[in-house]
Amino acid sequence: DVKVTQSSRYLVKRTGEKVFLECVQDMDHENMFWYRQDPGLGLRLIYFSYDVKMKEKGDIPEGYSVSREKKERFSLILESASTNQTSMYLCASSLPLSGEKLFFGSGTQLSVL
Amino acid sequence: AQSVTQLGSHVSVSEGALVLLRCNYSSSVPPYLFWYVQYPNQGLQLLLKYTSAATLVKGINGFEAEFKKSETSFHLTKPSAHMSDAAEYFCAVSSMDTGRRALTFGSGTRLQVQP
């Protein structure tokens, strides 16, 4: 079974801190994604990557950046955390073709105080 | 552009009753459609997906969904609810072209099952 591992289940950070959220997948998937999940808003795409060192903005990229130096690892970076970035962050991976299902990690609940 | 609308943020049914969760989509090209389920404190897992092979799609745990192009709908059903079905359910769409590989999700429907 595909495993997508997010490094932290819960994180508490202070406003202005630089925050790294790490995600690792073990199935050699080309595509990797970062979503944030907020009540009543569902999942919104922040960034995705379809190859090493490649990235594309999703629907809400402002305040975030990403890094993909190795195929299995996709990092989400909050350059200067703000309280409105308090959310559940979900990482996912998939094979490269359209219509392939996403495999999700269990999420990181980030609180920015 | 693609989008998904899920009608009803909360649905409550009795154990053994029919489950119907509604999803309407908008897509300029033929869509792939998905239903995902999220149990408490877990990530999302795939229930079923439509990829144009058949309009009635069967998934795991007794769920199924029917693609209706004329109604731009992909409603999720289960004939008889079980307590273990209590979860949040998300409808999602992606396009059959390769322009957008990511899924666009709806806002979710939380299903409660009453004993």
Interface residues (C-beta under 8 A of the other chain):
Chain A: V4 N31 F33 Y35 G40 L41 G42 L43 R44 L45 F48 Y50 G58 L90 A92 S94 P96 S98 G99 K101 L102 F104 G105 S106 G107
Chain B: Q6 S9 Y32 F34 N41 Q42 G43 L44 Q45 L46 K49 T51 F90 A92 S94 S95 M96 D97 T98 R101 A102 L103 T104 F105 G106 S107 G108
